[in-house]
Every structure is written in C-alpha cells, then in structure tokens.
C-alpha cells in the first residue's frame, strides 16, 4: 500500500484533551478556536492564515466582529460543511503546523477535498496541501488495491469528490486494469494475491519454496473487490469496462458475483454457475432490505450482456426465482424468462421448479412461467427436422442417436417430461395446462415417449376423478409406437389407462413383434440361400434328382474315415438356422403371455374379444402352430430318406 510521510515536527504537538477538544501544545497560547461540528480546535492564527485562504478570510471576519472585545480572548471561527468532518480538518491543521502525518490511499481523497474547501493552494505557500495531495493521488491510482481504497473513501466526501473528478478518475483507473493483462502491472497490483499464495505454500525449514512467485490469476481476479462497491459506483465501473472492450463473458461473470454477494435468495439456493475459483461470498456487507435487493436485482438484469450463452441458464433461473420472491417488476421477470428460454437446454429440472408466491396462486409451482420459457425456446429453435421421422422398428427407435441440430430440442423434451412428472402430483394442476405444456414439444423431439408416459401416469394417479374421455384425451399426447418394451409391459397392466389405449399399445407391440419375426425369417432365408450356393448343407430345391444326389453325397461322406469333423464344420450354418427358429419361438411365447394378460383385465370380455379380433390379435392358432403343421406335411415326390436329410 502506498504511503507518504510529510512534516518534520513530532505528532505529539496535537493532543486530544477531551472527547470534543483538540489542542496544540506550543509556547504560545491559543488565539483562535475553530469549531468543526461538535469538536473544537484550540489553535493559532499565524500558521492557519499562512496556508489557508478560507481560514484567513474567516479569521479576519471574526476578528473584525470582535474588535471591541478583550484582545486576550481568542476569536471563534465556525467551519461548517468541510469534507471529511473533524478528522479531515485535524490532518489539514497538522499540515499547517508542519507536524508529521501520513498520506495513504485511505485519507488522500479526504485531504484533497479538504484542501480544495480550505483553499490551500500554491498562492498560500509552495508545496501546499492541495499540491501534495494531488501528486500522491496520482500515485495511488497506479495500483489496483490503492485505487479500490481511494474509490471507497470517496463515499464519505460526496459530492466534493465528484466535483473534483476524483470518482471518475478512480473508476477509469480500475477499468483499465480490469481489462488489461494482470501480469503487466507487476508487484503493486498483485501484492494481495501474492500474499495469499505465499500463505498457502508449504514452508520447509522456515523458507517458502515459492517465495516471490505470485500465483497466476484468472479472468475473475477482480470480481471480489469490485463487488464491494455501492450499486451506483458498480454500475459506472461495469459501463467503463464495457466501453474499454471487455468480453461479455467477463462482464457477466462479474455481475453474477455481485448478485450472489448482495442477494440473499441466490446464496440460500447455492448457485455457483460460473464455476469461479476465487471470489466467494465471504466478507459480506450488511444484509440489504427487500426493497434494496429488488432494485439491485432489476439493475443487474438490465446490465447483463445481450449475447446468448454468456450467462448460464442456472443463474438466470436462480435470478428468476429470487425475482418472484422479491416481487420484482414484470419487465424484469419477462427479461429473465426470455433469456432463460433461449438457452433452456442448459437448465436442470431443479432450476425449473420455481415456487408460486402469489396469494391467489393455485398450483405449487409457477407452471405459467415454465410454459412461457418452453414457448420461447421452441420459437427460437432452428431445428432442421420439420416432421416426425417414421418409426418402423425398435432398432430404428433406439439405435439412431439425435443429430447435432436435434440435440437441444431432445434435451428440452426430456426436461419438459421430467417437469410434468414433478408438477403432475399437484392436485390443483388443471388438465388443460398439463396438455398445453406437453404439446409444446414436437413429436420428433422425443426418441421414445417413456418419459411422457411416466408423467401421464403420475398425473392420472394424482387425479383419479378424471372421466374416461378426459383420460383418453390425455393419453393422445403420447405415441404408443415410441414406447419401450418395459413401458409397454407396464402400460398393458396399468388399470389407470383407458382400455382403448391398452389395446393400442398391445397392437403396436404385436406389429413390432411381427416385424421382428419377419426380419428373423429374412435372415434365415438368406442363410439358406448362402448355404445352397456354397454347396455346404442345404441343396438347391430344383428337383428330386438334386435332392437324391445331395442325400447320397451326404451318406458317402459320413461313411468315410476322418470325415466326421469336416461334416461337422459344414453343419454350423444349419445350427444358426435352428437358433433363428428358437428365437422366433421365444418371441411367440412372449406374445402369447401378453395375450393372456389382456384376458385378465377387469373389462367386458366380449367387447375386448371383438376389438382384438378386428385388430388381428384374437386368433386361436399362432403362426408357430401353422408353421409346425406346414413343416410336418410330407414333401410331394420325396422319400423319407430325403426328408431326413433336411432334418424334418
């Protein structure tokens, strides 16, 4: 910290006699009493007149008014409105008496303003207090920490510090240093951080291994001290750093730090979205009132950079929650909703759950605010997918990963599904509001509808009084083709779902099963054709001669010594066909068990049977039985020996 000692006489000359009186111990008696507020200074006319034009004028006026009185009585001078009060005048008086005093970053601003008020210019002596204070103030503004102290000291001498342009000079100095590389300013600027790093460094044998090596500073090195300023001063500092070209990310980081330090709602919520390594909320000032916090929040929101992504969505939603609690203006809340909605894909579910604080609020959470943010996101989203991709099988449903353009919309879709599941337990949430929020997400944004199905199921459980038509209307929000196997199994046994929805789920599951079975048969046919073309196991089915030749060749190969292993290798493709058949059997057994579960439902069985028959699910014989009958039928014109060669 910069400091300068001026004067030559010992400081013991000035003594504090009682709580309200200062005296100067010299050989001469005091001939003037200067009253500054409630404090009296018993001084001498000569040193005061020689250094201060204001005191010279006041003493002459006071002497002229008291010229008829006793000359032995000291004159009294009333000094009102002096910047800094009695303490600043005491230092100025010590300077007039050439008593030793220290100039530092904490008192130089007061002395500069006091010197201006007392007219202590070069006209009343060379090297007067005004010149001394101005020279030292320029030195103070050269370092960050001293400039911060000087700017804080300006609060006590307003508006004199503004009139003398001391406040703008301090702000400009701090802005220049905040925008520049911190390593360029050397030790005076980094002394605070270097001291901290030396304290944290391990000491070996009494000597620090990292002595003299200041730790590297990030872009957030100035956030903590800047957040200690009053809001009007801080606003001017932010405007100054923006005018000097500071990046929006750094400006937003400083604003977030300032808000977390002064808004108790953000501290309780535990927001740390900027991930800053330094500059916590330590050294908190007095807690502001709700009105002051509301004003501060609205000002911070107005100062946030307009660029998308520079302010994390977690911080924006935390500010929105605090704005709701503090009853901030509608314009402030709208701005936060718009900013958070533009980058809603970065939000977490817990951040989106904003409590309803209004007296007339019906729901636990502010679902209207969430709806507006989702609408804002969908309005600004530039997804290239204009329609839902056609889902034909389960592999296409689960294997295809979302593209880069679809990823934000898919993330928001999962967020909305989770939000609906969370607020769906609220019995006061209306069906129309639930449907409106769910319908905001386009169909192509959901790869699967399991999340939406879970939210619908939770809502149905919390609202058992819904009619059948309302239940069916609610279930139309989900696409039964996009339910996973686990979701389909749960839906088939879910008594809260309408019967039409259950049958629809089973129908699409059956359709998916048939598609899968057809795919397995297609693989089996390809294996058969590949085997016949390579003359490995299955012959070409072109006539009886070919079959007889293949059977005869097989018997001859079996009778030869050492040919068993070769033939075993040739039969491996045939075993893969058996695996295909086994897999088909397993799938048909699963379908049969699902059909049995349908009949166990507590619904009118006759209507269910008719509906299943229309959908092709009510047949008694399965495809497996028909295929077994077809396989057991004898081949026309073929002998038992030929049939045995096929494994039939």
Secondary structure, 3 states (H helix, E strand, C coil): CCEEEECCECHHHEEEEECCEEEECCCCCCCEEEEECCEEEEECHHHHHHHCHHHHHHHHHHHHHCCCCCCCCCEEEECCCCCCHHHHHHHHHHHHCCECEEEECCCHHHHHHHHHHCCCCHHHCCCCHHHHHHHHHHHHCCCHHHHHHHHHHHHHHCCHHHHCCHHHHHHHHHHHHHHCCHHHHHHHHHHHHHHHHHHHCCEECCEECCCCCCCCCCCCCCHHHHCCCCHHHHHHHHHHHHHCCCCHHHHHHHHHHHHHHHCHHHHHHCCCCCCCCCCCCCCCCCCCCHHHHHHHHHHHHHHCCCCCCCCCHHHHHHHHHHHHHHCCCHHHHHHHHHHHHHCHHHCCHHHHCCECCCCCCCCCECHHHHHHHHHHHHHHCCCCCCCCCCCCCHHHHHHCCCCHHHHHHHHHHHHHHHHHHHHCCCCCCCHHHHHHHHHCCCHHHCCCCHHHHHHHHHHHHHCCCCCHHHHHHHHCCCCHHHCCHHHHHHHHCCCCCCHHHHHHHHHHHHHHHHHHHHHHHHHHHHHHHHHHHCCCCCCCCCCHHHHHHHHHHHHHHHHCCCCHHHHHHHCHHHHHHHHHHHHHHHHHHHHHHHHHHHHCCCCCHHHHHHHHHHCCCCCCCCHHHHHHHHHHCCCCCCCHHHHHHCCC
